[in-house]
Amino acid sequence: MSDYLSMSKEEQLEEFKAVRAEYEKLRLMHLSLDMSRGKPGFDNMDLSEEMFDLVGNDTGFKNISGIDCRNYGGLDGLAELKTLFGEILDISPDQIIVGGNSSLNMMFDTIAQAMTHGMGGEPWAKQGEIKFICPAPGYDRHFAITEYFGFKLLTVKINSDGPDMDAVEELVKDPSVKGIWCVPKYSNPEGVTYSDDVVRRMAALKPAAGDFRIFWDNAYAVHDLYDEGDKLLNIYDECVKAGNPDLPLIFTSTSKITFPGAGVAAQAASPNNVAMLKGRMKYQTIGPDKLNQLRHARMFKTADDVRAHMKKHAGVLRPKFECVLAELENELGGKGIAKWTNPKGGYFISLNVLPGCAKRTVQLCANAGMILTPAGATFPYGKDPEDENIRIAPSYPSVEEIEKASKVLCVAVKYAVLEKLTGYKKKA
Amino acid sequence: MSDYLSMSKEEQLEEFKAVRAEYEKLRLMHLSLDMSRGKPGFDNMDLSEEMFDLVGNDTGFKNISGIDCRNYGGLDGLAELKTLFGEILDISPDQIIVGGNSSLNMMFDTIAQAMTHGMGGEPWAKQGEIKFICPAPGYDRHFAITEYFGFKLLTVKINSDGPDMDAVEELVKDPSVKGIWCVPKYSNPEGVTYSDDVVRRMAALKPAAGDFRIFWDNAYAVHDLYDEGDKLLNIYDECVKAGNPDLPLIFTSTSKITFPGAGVAAQAASPNNVAMLKGRMKYQTIGPDKLNQLRHARMFKTADDVRAHMKKHAGVLRPKFECVLAELENELGGKGIAKWTNPKGGYFISLNVLPGCAKRTVQLCANAGMILTPAGATFPYGKDPEDENIRIAPSYPSVEEIEKASKVLCVAVKYAVLEKLTGYKKKA
């Protein structure tokens, strides 16, 4: 387990020869592995099998309010789901909007609304250059939405306790800065949960733009891997205390609780913001799919039901995460060429390799039949300034596949690093 | 059955006295009836009861392409539904996007996209004053979307064969005119199906604006009330023939085939337009609810399955329509104070009363416990210039309720008209 960086050139070349041979062996196995996206596995989805029997001809189609969920109507969702998401997010049910199958869609639509109709001020599209703060590494699809709408993306470092708040506080002095993307619990991909101090500083921001909003994507609100999960301070309460009730727009979903493609998404905010959002929604739709909402309402009567269900998910996911982490430790530990996160929840492990080696590692993995998220994807514009970050999504493959995939990954990291260190030229 | 308009003032006052007494009797029945929206009844929705048993643990979750429909992915919908909607709309499956539960949402999002990213040209929001053609009477929610986005709404008369094409051809010479709303088959509320000539003239339009689009909401594509339904010419084929493939954006859904709140919506267009729409969608969502799509795919293997299903719907709806029509004929026939449509499909009967009497009729109905669509709603800005059009939606109540509701409606029409003719002042 010697440190590659303190090896002599000769030792490095020797080691590289061995690594190349190992890589060649793996490549010839013609593997087909995918750790690119945070997709639940079939073993996760099977946990919600009872969902399919909860709404049907025997059980009826009415919710507690007596609404026939097959028909039109109910713009902001079923009462029981407002209560449930209210419990999960610790916010009043009347400040919750329950939607369709995608919280990403809700975020997109919220920004689209701000572009054409503003967020209490002038339409963002009419304000000239506009900017958005992107703590990075972060979620590529967040950054992509704001890039699509023409924002200048401002990168802020994410530390072990959340975004660099000194930088954020400085940036919001610019009135063209309109928002910040946050995954405050088990962040994608770092697995970081924002500290109480970071949440309080976020809530106390005094942005120059009155129409600045915190996009608080609490995607992993109940997604602990261990009994002892991280605790996240309630952003809405803190914002109210700080006199900023309209600052946060909170999102969550059951995509990784029930079904990724057929879950239920929700959005929470101040009464002002909720009224503004509904002001768009009443033109946009006659209402969400209430039958799917009803399935969820009947499956989860309380947030405790959800938490009990999440323990089953943890049972499926934990061995997958631990398999990757063990392999990383075994193969890369002590070599001075990589660092990785050890998350207590969420869907990702973030791996930082020697600067300049991430793209090459991902390419080497692909050549050996293993797909990773493109290097750089976790940064605004898809460009990692240090070319060092790799996002690992261990949820989808089986443990057996993950063992092989982790092996490929570690060999690829060593290959890329040694190639760089030795100045080796031949293309693999 | 004497014509009110040729009565002497004395005869009118006599008749009015009788009508007022009749109205009073109805009012004291404290009815609670609703013919305001085109909502299917529970008897319609019950026809799709088998849907709930088609996707579950016994049947599996994979579609014909082997996709696990529970998981993420599949931006533009399941292959079998593209084929099905392709059959219904007579357009190639690869030009179909299958979405969520609401075609209205697809229309809204398409216009939102054009506002911020254009329709092949400059963003509509950056083009100064923009206008949209609204054939009227028409669908209030269409008009509302364009009003929300700040269009100037241009009213065009709808004749028995479709919109007044002379007027449309004149209006599109203005480059700030960006589109037209069309419900080409069994139009809402007139029940008009566009003639071949109108479709061909629509397809051959040469708008000054290169980014002009026909929003072709084929909501009632298979919604015949009788065996012999209206035939609608294929707008896409005609546009291709006319050298205008990018002109139409076609929409439909199963909202009134399966479940209003939990159906599946689809959008069809030229390859250019489809690519443009997907260019937005890939940022907006990870994909639609494929489990609900799978339910639909398993229920309807072919368009013929859909047509057979629609015959059952017709069996439920026909008596309701005929009940209203019989009552209108009985009570208002020959009186010279009202005209109404006799649709062969769709969801509405359109009633035109003596100019200046629509609002008052709707108010009188409300006072007697019967809710109608607000008078004027079928016109841009909710303003019927003649105050004469009333939209009747007979689908939701039972036949028994419809009998009572039609009675109330006819008495209210007579009341409003006689009140006007006699100059009677007392408030009902």
Chai-1 contact restraints between the chains, C-beta under 6 A:
chainA,res_idxA,chainB,res_idxB,connection_type,confidence,min_distance_angstrom,max_distance_angstrom,comment,restraint_id
A,K39,B,N71,contact,1.0,0.0,6.0,A-B,restraint_1
A,K39,B,Y72,contact,1.0,0.0,6.0,A-B,restraint_2
A,M45,B,R70,contact,1.0,0.0,6.0,A-B,restraint_3
A,E49,B,N57,contact,1.0,0.0,6.0,A-B,restraint_4
A,F52,B,G56,contact,1.0,0.0,6.0,A-B,restraint_5
A,F52,B,N57,contact,1.0,0.0,6.0,A-B,restraint_6
A,G56,B,F52,contact,1.0,0.0,6.0,A-B,restraint_7
A,N57,B,E49,contact,1.0,0.0,6.0,A-B,restraint_8
A,N57,B,F52,contact,1.0,0.0,6.0,A-B,restraint_9
A,R70,B,M45,contact,1.0,0.0,6.0,A-B,restraint_10
A,R70,B,F259,contact,1.0,0.0,6.0,A-B,restraint_11
A,R70,B,G261,contact,1.0,0.0,6.0,A-B,restraint_12
A,N71,B,K39,contact,1.0,0.0,6.0,A-B,restraint_13
A,N71,B,P260,contact,1.0,0.0,6.0,A-B,restraint_14
A,N71,B,G261,contact,1.0,0.0,6.0,A-B,restraint_15
A,Y72,B,K39,contact,1.0,0.0,6.0,A-B,restraint_16
A,Y72,B,P260,contact,1.0,0.0,6.0,A-B,restraint_17
A,Y72,B,G261,contact,1.0,0.0,6.0,A-B,restraint_18
A,G100,B,G100,contact,1.0,0.0,6.0,A-B,restraint_19
A,N101,B,D289,contact,1.0,0.0,6.0,A-B,restraint_20
A,S102,B,T285,contact,1.0,0.0,6.0,A-B,restraint_21
A,N105,B,Q284,contact,1.0,0.0,6.0,A-B,restraint_22
A,N105,B,T285,contact,1.0,0.0,6.0,A-B,restraint_23
A,F108,B,Q284,contact,1.0,0.0,6.0,A-B,restraint_24
A,A112,B,A112,contact,1.0,0.0,6.0,A-B,restraint_25
A,M115,B,T116,contact,1.0,0.0,6.0,A-B,restraint_26
A,T116,B,M115,contact,1.0,0.0,6.0,A-B,restraint_27
A,A125,B,A125,contact,1.0,0.0,6.0,A-B,restraint_28
A,A144,B,Y283,contact,1.0,0.0,6.0,A-B,restraint_29
A,I145,B,Y283,contact,1.0,0.0,6.0,A-B,restraint_30
A,Y148,B,Y283,contact,1.0,0.0,6.0,A-B,restraint_31
A,F259,B,R70,contact,1.0,0.0,6.0,A-B,restraint_32
A,P260,B,N71,contact,1.0,0.0,6.0,A-B,restraint_33
A,P260,B,Y72,contact,1.0,0.0,6.0,A-B,restraint_34
A,G261,B,R70,contact,1.0,0.0,6.0,A-B,restraint_35
A,G261,B,N71,contact,1.0,0.0,6.0,A-B,restraint_36
A,G261,B,Y72,contact,1.0,0.0,6.0,A-B,restraint_37
A,G261,B,G287,contact,1.0,0.0,6.0,A-B,restraint_38
A,G261,B,K290,contact,1.0,0.0,6.0,A-B,restraint_39
A,A262,B,D289,contact,1.0,0.0,6.0,A-B,restraint_40
A,A262,B,L291,contact,1.0,0.0,6.0,A-B,restraint_41
A,Y283,B,A144,contact,1.0,0.0,6.0,A-B,restraint_42
A,Y283,B,I145,contact,1.0,0.0,6.0,A-B,restraint_43
A,Y283,B,Y148,contact,1.0,0.0,6.0,A-B,restraint_44
A,Q284,B,N105,contact,1.0,0.0,6.0,A-B,restraint_45
A,Q284,B,F108,contact,1.0,0.0,6.0,A-B,restraint_46
A,T285,B,S102,contact,1.0,0.0,6.0,A-B,restraint_47
A,T285,B,N105,contact,1.0,0.0,6.0,A-B,restraint_48
A,G287,B,G261,contact,1.0,0.0,6.0,A-B,restraint_49
A,D289,B,N101,contact,1.0,0.0,6.0,A-B,restraint_50
A,D289,B,A262,contact,1.0,0.0,6.0,A-B,restraint_51
A,K290,B,G261,contact,1.0,0.0,6.0,A-B,restraint_52
A,L291,B,A262,contact,1.0,0.0,6.0,A-B,restraint_53
